[in-house]
């Protein structure tokens, strides 16, 4: 076994290397085999090295399909680029520790809490992926909140409380619908149809005639256009069907709601229309109208929780319940949507703008 070149080691160093080799022999180990094993291990460690930037890119490419929302998909890498990569980007994922996470998150945790909490969650996912792929040793994830970062950083919900989409009180909905029906144009009809069906903006904007069966009064939204990546059958109430029958159709154009460009409506069309054209909207958002539907169903109908949540295309129950309860409750949902449509078409409540003072009894 060679001990190295005489140009690299003097006599004293050569004796020390020979002594170390004899110690291995004394322990029953082959020093030459140990040398080769160490060299192979070093090569393997080098091959396993992966920067956080590279790991995030690979994770994103493998899991891109999980985001049905285009905006959320774009935000995954853009938020990491802005807040994580400056500190973690060139680091080997195997070496990232809690202190590194704090250097990335702590400076702006209080003024950008919601964004940085999402960044933390995304870093956690990338590091978990790195462990599974063999680029990082198993152990406690330094980006984990419970038991790790919650011991250091203030809770996000305390620093920045959750603000829900503003929703219209369902008592005010008939007035909004009456105002909406007076307005002409495709955007008005798209918003009216969204309210009738309690669906999401993206589902309305991407609706095609091939998904709709007017004779059966059914709208079949494919899985790839649903937030939960599961197909959703929407029972159409008579007013919803009549609305669709009145829409203009262009030969060769699959879009149900056609914008000025000849394609579907722009992404912000419903939001802007609701804010700018409907005085009775009261600041509600398009998504908040789903909350209006939900509140009405729970407070003014006797339909079961399961039926209401399925009408909203929500996942209901734990895994065991889902395994045994596989029905889509379609017939019950049809009755619910017909009841909702009837309420939408009901006359607005008559009220008075005058405040009548109550005099104290003498």
C-alpha positions in Angstrom: 0.0 0.0 0.0 1.5 3.4 -1.0 1.7 6.1 1.6 1.8 9.0 -0.8 4.5 10.8 -2.7 7.8 11.9 -1.0 7.2 15.3 -2.6 4.0 15.7 -0.5 4.9 14.0 2.8 8.1 14.2 4.8 9.5 11.2 6.8 7.7 12.1 10.0 4.3 12.4 8.2 5.0 9.1 6.3 5.6 7.3 9.6 2.4 8.7 11.0 0.4 7.5 8.0 2.0 4.1 8.2 1.2 3.9 11.9 -2.4 4.8 11.2 -2.6 2.0 8.6 -1.1 -0.5 11.1 -3.7 0.4 13.6 -6.4 -0.4 11.1 -4.7 -3.8 10.5 -4.6 -4.3 14.3 -8.4 -3.8 14.4 -8.9 -6.4 11.7 -9.5 -3.8 8.9 -7.9 -3.6 5.5 -6.5 0.0 5.3 -6.5 -0.1 1.5 -10.2 -1.1 1.4 -10.9 1.6 4.0 -9.1 4.1 1.8 -11.2 3.1 -1.3 -14.4 3.2 0.8 -13.7 6.7 2.1 -13.0 7.8 -1.5 -16.3 6.3 -2.7 -18.2 7.9 0.2 -16.7 11.3 -0.6 -17.8 10.9 -4.3 -21.3 9.9 -3.2 -21.6 12.8 -0.8 -20.5 15.1 -3.6 -23.1 13.6 -6.0 -25.8 14.1 -3.4 -25.1 17.7 -2.9 -28.0 19.9 -4.0 -28.5 23.6 -3.5 -31.8 24.8 -2.1 -32.5 26.7 -5.3 -32.0 23.5 -7.4 -34.1 21.4 -4.9 -37.0 24.0 -5.1 -36.9 23.9 -8.9 -37.1 20.1 -9.0 -39.8 19.9 -6.3 -41.9 22.4 -8.3 -41.4 20.5 -11.6 -42.5 17.3 -10.0 -45.5 18.7 -8.1 -46.7 21.5 -10.5 -49.9 19.7 -11.2 -51.1 20.0 -7.6 -51.9 23.7 -8.0 -55.2 24.2 -9.8 -54.9 27.9 -9.2 -52.5 29.5 -11.7 -51.7 32.4 -9.4 -50.8 30.1 -6.5 -48.6 28.0 -8.9 -46.7 31.1 -10.0 -46.3 32.4 -6.4 -44.6 29.2 -5.2 -41.2 30.0 -6.9 -41.6 33.8 -7.0 -42.0 34.0 -3.1 -39.0 31.7 -2.6 -37.0 33.8 -5.1 -37.9 37.0 -3.1 -37.5 35.8 0.4 -35.8 32.4 0.7 -33.2 32.3 -2.1 -31.2 35.3 -1.0 -30.2 33.4 2.2 -30.8 29.7 1.4 -30.6 29.6 -2.4 -26.9 28.6 -2.7 -26.8 26.5 0.4 -26.6 22.7 0.3 -30.0 21.4 1.5 -28.1 19.0 3.8 -26.7 21.9 5.8 -29.7 24.1 6.3 -30.5 24.7 10.0 -33.0 26.7 12.1 -30.6 29.6 12.3 -30.6 29.8 8.4 -34.4 29.9 8.4 -34.4 32.7 10.9 -32.0 34.7 8.8 -34.5 34.5 5.9 -37.7 34.9 7.8 -37.2 37.0 11.0 -36.3 40.4 9.5 -39.8 40.8 7.9 -41.9 38.4 9.9 -44.0 41.2 11.4 -44.6 43.3 8.3 -45.0 40.5 5.8 -46.3 37.8 8.1 -48.8 36.1 5.7 -46.3 35.9 2.8 -43.4 34.7 5.0 -45.6 32.1 6.7 -46.3 30.7 3.2 -42.6 30.9 2.4 -41.8 28.9 5.5 -44.4 26.2 4.5 -42.9 26.0 1.0 -39.3 25.7 2.4 -40.6 22.9 4.7 -42.0 21.0 1.7 -38.8 21.4 -0.3 -36.7 20.1 2.7 -39.0 17.1 3.2 -38.7 16.3 -0.5 -34.9 16.6 -0.1 -34.9 14.0 2.7 -37.1 11.6 0.6 -34.7 12.0 -2.3 -31.6 11.3 -0.2 -30.1 14.8 -0.4 -30.6 15.5 3.3 -30.4 13.3 6.4 -33.7 12.4 8.1 -34.5 14.4 11.2 -36.6 17.4 12.4 -37.3 19.8 9.6 -35.9 23.2 10.6 -38.8 24.9 8.7 -41.4 23.1 10.7 -43.7 25.4 12.7 -44.9 23.2 15.6 -42.2 22.4 18.1 -39.5 24.3 16.1 -40.1 27.9 14.8 -43.2 28.4 17.0 -40.7 28.5 19.9 -39.0 31.5 18.4 -41.4 33.5 16.1 -44.7 35.0 17.2 -47.8 33.1 15.8 -48.8 34.4 12.3 -52.5 34.6 13.3 -51.6 36.8 16.2 -49.4 39.2 14.2 -51.7 39.2 11.1 -55.2 38.0 11.9 -57.0 36.2 9.1 -59.2 38.6 7.0 -62.0 36.7 5.2 -63.4 37.8 1.8 -66.1 40.3 2.5 -69.5 38.6 1.9 -72.9 40.1 1.2 -75.6 39.4 3.8 -78.1 37.0 2.2 -81.0 39.4 3.1 -79.5 41.9 0.6 -79.0 39.4 -2.2 -82.5 39.7 -3.9 -81.8 43.5 -4.3 -78.4 42.8 -5.9 -80.0 40.2 -8.2 -82.7 42.7 -9.2 -80.1 45.3 -10.0 -78.0 42.7 -11.9 -80.9 41.6 -14.1 -81.3 45.1 -15.3 -77.8 45.2 -16.7 -77.0 43.9 -20.1 -73.8 42.2 -21.4 -72.0 38.9 -21.1 -70.2 39.8 -17.8 -73.5 40.5 -16.1 -74.9 37.1 -17.2 -71.7 35.4 -16.1 -71.9 36.9 -12.6 -75.6 36.0 -12.4 -74.8 32.4 -13.5 -72.1 32.3 -10.9 -74.5 33.3 -8.1 -77.1 30.7 -9.3 -74.5 27.9 -9.3 -72.4 29.0 -6.2 -69.3 28.2 -8.2 -65.9 29.9 -8.4 -64.7 32.5 -10.8 -62.3 30.3 -12.7 -64.9 27.6 -13.2 -67.3 30.2 -14.7 -64.6 31.9 -17.0 -63.5 28.5 -18.3 -67.0 27.0 -18.9 -67.5 25.5 -22.3 -70.7 24.3 -24.0 -69.4 20.8 -24.2 -69.6 20.6 -20.4 -73.3 21.6 -20.3 -76.4 19.5 -21.0 -79.3 21.9 -21.1 -81.9 19.1 -21.6 -80.7 17.4 -18.4 -80.0 20.7 -16.7 -76.5 19.6 -15.7 -73.1 21.2 -15.8 -70.2 18.7 -15.7 -67.0 20.6 -14.7 -63.9 18.4 -15.4 -61.3 17.7 -12.7 -58.6 19.8 -14.3 -60.6 22.9 -13.9 -61.6 22.3 -10.3 -59.7 23.5 -7.3 -59.9 20.1 -5.6 -58.9 18.3 -8.9 -62.1 16.2 -8.8 -64.9 16.4 -11.3 -68.0 18.3 -10.1 -71.6 17.9 -11.3 -73.6 21.1 -10.9 -77.4 20.8 -11.1 -78.8 23.7 -13.0 -81.9 25.4 -11.7 -84.6 26.5 -14.2 -83.5 30.2 -14.1 -79.9 29.1 -14.7 -80.9 27.0 -17.7 -83.0 29.8 -19.1 -80.1 32.2 -18.7 -77.9 29.9 -20.7 -80.5 29.5 -23.5 -80.6 33.2 -23.9 -76.8 33.6 -24.4 -75.4 34.2 -27.9 -73.4 31.3 -29.4 -70.7 31.6 -32.0 -70.0 28.8 -34.4 -66.7 27.2 -33.5 -66.3 29.0 -30.2 -66.5 26.6 -27.2 -66.8 29.4 -24.6 -70.1 29.9 -22.8 -69.2 33.5 -21.8 -67.5 35.2 -24.7 -65.5 38.4 -24.1 -64.8 41.2 -26.6 -61.6 39.4 -27.7 -63.8 36.5 -29.0 -62.4 34.3 -26.3 -63.4 33.8 -22.7 -63.9 36.8 -20.3 -60.8 38.4 -18.8 -59.6 37.1 -15.4 -60.7 40.2 -13.4 -63.9 40.8 -15.4 -66.4 39.6 -12.7 -64.5 41.3 -9.8 -64.3 44.6 -11.6 -68.0 44.4 -12.7 -69.2 43.6 -9.2 -67.2 46.5 -7.7 -67.9 49.1 -10.4 -71.4 48.4 -11.7 -73.4 47.1 -8.8 -74.1 49.7 -6.1 -75.9 47.2 -3.9 -72.8 44.9 -3.7 -71.7 46.7 -0.6 -68.0 45.9 -1.1 -68.5 42.1 -1.3 -66.1 40.1 -3.4 -67.0 37.5 -6.0 -65.7 34.7 -3.7 -67.7 36.2 -0.9 -70.9 35.4 -2.7 -70.2 31.7 -2.1 -70.2 32.6 1.6 -73.5 34.3 1.1 -74.9 31.1 -0.4 -73.5 29.0 2.5 -74.9 31.2 5.2 -78.3 31.3 3.5 -78.3 27.5 3.2 -77.4 26.9 6.9 -79.7 29.6 8.3 -82.7 29.4 6.0 -83.0 25.8 4.8 -83.2 22.4 6.4 -80.6 20.8 4.0 -77.9 18.7 5.6 -74.4 19.9 6.1 -73.1 17.3 3.7 -75.4 18.4 0.9 -74.5 22.1 1.3 -70.7 21.5 1.4 -70.9 19.2 -1.7 -72.8 22.0 -3.5 -69.8 24.2 -2.8 -67.5 21.4 -4.1 -65.9 21.1 -0.7 -64.3 17.9 0.6 -66.4 16.6 3.5 -65.5 14.4 6.3 -62.4 12.4 7.3 -60.9 9.6 5.2 -63.1 6.9 6.8 -66.3 8.9 6.1 -65.2 9.5 2.5 -64.6 5.8 2.0 -68.2 4.9 3.0 -70.1 8.0 1.9 -69.4 8.1 -1.9 -72.7 9.6 -3.1 -72.6 13.1 -4.7 -76.1 13.8 -3.2 -77.0 15.1 -6.7 -80.8 14.9 -6.3 -80.7 16.6 -3.0 -78.3 19.2 -4.4 -80.7 19.9 -7.2 -83.5 20.7 -4.8 -81.1 22.9 -2.9 -80.1 24.9 -6.0 -83.8 25.3 -7.1 -84.6 26.7 -3.6 -81.6 29.0 -3.8 -82.6 30.2 -7.3 -86.1 30.9 -6.1 -84.7 33.0 -3.2 -82.4 34.9 -5.6 -85.5 35.8 -7.7 -87.6 36.8 -4.7 -88.6 40.5 -4.4 -86.2 42.7 -2.5 -87.2 43.4 1.1 -88.8 46.7 1.5 -87.2 49.0 4.0 -86.9 52.6 5.0 -83.8 54.8 5.1 -85.4 56.9 7.8 -84.3 56.3 11.4 -87.2 56.6 13.8 -86.1 57.6 17.3 -87.6 55.8 20.2 -88.6 58.3 22.9 -88.0 57.4 26.5 -91.3 56.8 28.3 -92.2 59.6 30.6 
